[in-house]
């Protein structure tokens, strides 16, 4: 009895770190790694921060990014604009391209991070000039991420600029909401049962957290030595 040939099932890759570039293209290889910066920020930055710092301000920062990405997916599913023709080689034609989520993520992150630095909220920078230079830190990678998505063929220019514009707007808006409306609830969160259980804290009222923690650590060590 002859066996009936079965049609092979179509497989779909997990695209979290599935970034493709043309073999032998050194610039493409570099930009492929640049495209992974949002993953590094999310897993290496915010997860590590929660484990070791647990600041309410940064938790709000992370929640804003999550909301921004959720909104991005909602817009993509509503607009349903196709990716460029290169999507076939990248196996990405089954997903939509407007607006670019990578660009939106990086410009949201850069906007919020810069405003946080310039406002001097709980930072350790000793001067306004230092805060200004730190505030500029994420922008080169944000622009490179935007460029990489076009260069690698995942998005059109219009799609990355739409993502960047939306991310910039949402980053500024969310910073204003957190630091003008939600900040009044920080003490309540800090003193709540879950806040005390997880050691969630707010140091935004401390002018220089770095110096405060340094002085506190030295004072604690001296106290232990004299006890």
Secondary structure, DSSP 8 states (H G I E B T S, - for coil): ---------------SS-----TT-HHHHHHHHHTTHHHIIIIIIIHHHHHHT-BHHHHHHHHHHHHHHHHHHHHHHHH--B--TTHHHHT-TTSB-SS-HHHHHHHHHHHHHHHHHHHTTT---SSHHHHHHHHTTTHHHHHHHHHHHHHTTSS-HHHHHHHHHHHHHHHHHHHHHHHHTGGGGHHHHHHSHHHHHTT-B--TTSS-HHHHHHHHHHHHHHHHHH-
